[in-house]
């Protein structure tokens, strides 16, 4: 919705949609990798042993 709205408002179609689609896809892949334990979570560096 954000990409489409930016395209409509700024007249840059379809670039906003493409950029935010790719950002959403990357965020989804990162979440799947975190759930699978492949990628560290956002607080992984803050833990003390």
Backbone torsions as a table, in degrees:
resi	resn	phi	psi	omega
1	UNK	NA	-36.6	-178.9
2	UNK	-66.3	-46.2	-179.7
3	UNK	-62.0	-44.0	179.2
4	UNK	-63.6	-41.6	179.7
5	UNK	-63.8	-42.7	177.4
6	UNK	-63.6	-41.2	177.3
7	UNK	-58.3	-46.3	-178.0
8	UNK	-65.7	-44.8	-174.7
9	UNK	-72.2	-41.6	-176.2
10	UNK	-96.2	-12.0	-179.3
11	UNK	70.4	36.7	-177.1
12	UNK	-111.7	24.6	-175.9
13	UNK	-54.4	138.7	-1.7
14	UNK	-100.7	21.0	-170.6
15	UNK	-66.4	-39.7	178.0
16	UNK	-63.0	-42.7	178.3
17	UNK	-61.9	-44.1	-179.3
18	UNK	-64.5	-45.9	-178.5
19	UNK	-62.1	-48.3	-177.7
20	UNK	-73.5	-26.3	173.0
21	UNK	-65.3	-44.4	178.4
22	UNK	-66.5	-39.5	177.1
23	UNK	-63.5	-42.0	177.8
24	UNK	-64.5	-40.9	177.9
25	UNK	-63.0	-44.8	180.0
26	UNK	-63.4	-40.4	178.5
27	UNK	-65.2	-39.7	177.7
28	UNK	-64.4	-43.6	178.2
29	UNK	-63.0	-42.0	178.8
30	UNK	-62.9	-40.8	178.0
31	UNK	-64.7	-39.4	176.9
32	UNK	-64.9	-41.4	179.2
33	UNK	-65.4	-38.5	177.0
34	UNK	-65.8	-41.9	179.7
35	UNK	-64.8	-33.2	179.1
36	UNK	-81.1	-9.2	179.6
37	UNK	84.3	12.4	-179.2
38	UNK	-82.8	-40.9	-178.8
39	UNK	-108.7	141.3	177.7
40	UNK	-69.6	151.4	177.5
41	UNK	-76.3	175.2	-176.8
42	UNK	-66.2	-22.1	-179.0
43	UNK	-105.5	15.9	-175.5
44	UNK	-64.5	-32.7	-178.6
45	UNK	-81.7	-10.2	-176.1
46	UNK	-92.1	-5.7	-175.3
47	UNK	-79.5	139.6	174.8
48	UNK	-105.3	142.7	-177.0
49	UNK	-97.9	NA	NA
